[in-house]
Amino acid sequence: NAGVTQTPKFRVLKTGQSMTLLCAQDMNHEYMYWYRQDPGMGLRLIHYSVGEGTTAKGEVPDGYNVSRLKKQNFLLGLESAAPSQTSVYFCASSEGWTGQPQHFGDGTRLSIL
Amino acid sequence: SQQGEEDPQALSIQEGENATMNCSYKTSINNLQWYRQNSGRGLVHLILIRSNEREKHSGRLRVTLDTSKKSSSLLITASRAADTASYFCATDKAAGNKLTFGGGTRVLVKP
């Protein structure tokens, strides 16, 4: 049982390039989340999804887009990468929206030069 | 802005000692959760305490919640080297939309 799997694990981009981060979960969870983690800032919610075909903005959505075409997958896209988007990105999933633990992947370390 | 703030930011103890860290938050919550993050890994859920609960235990972990002071504490008893990690509190606000994480406490347990 893999849980939450993120690909790739590491990536280096040049400013202006685009890329997509993939998150897959095998727990049949309805809710999925994308966070970024920066030193001393904790985790900040970028976008989330409450089910297949739905997405919503979190705390820091600017510069990112997401899609949830299949229940098990949640994609995070950077259309035109900026150095400020250098961060570690975590995907998580949960059974419910409140009162439920979130299950995290091991992150994607992204550097924008 | 962060809802939860952990204190201290870093903690260094000897194996076998207890480790205590605190979390303060600003607005009413539905529940508060604690997570552990080992270096280079994702967060792992430790314990959830609801707003109507005052204390919960899970193995060597003890969590308290004081809603009047808007604070929580995590106690790890008889610490082990494997407890070396960062610990985060996360709040689920009473308005009920999303988890908000604090900046974490880095714990180093020396053998």
Interface residues (C-beta under 8 A of the other chain):
Chain A: V4 Y33 Y35 G40 M41 G42 L43 R44 L45 Y48 G58 E59 F90 A92 W97 T98 G99 P101 Q102 H103 F104 G105 D106 G107
Chain B: Q2 G4 N30 N31 Q33 G40 R41 G42 L43 V44 H45 L48 R50 F88 A90 D92 G96 N97 K98 L99 T100 F101 G102 G103 G104
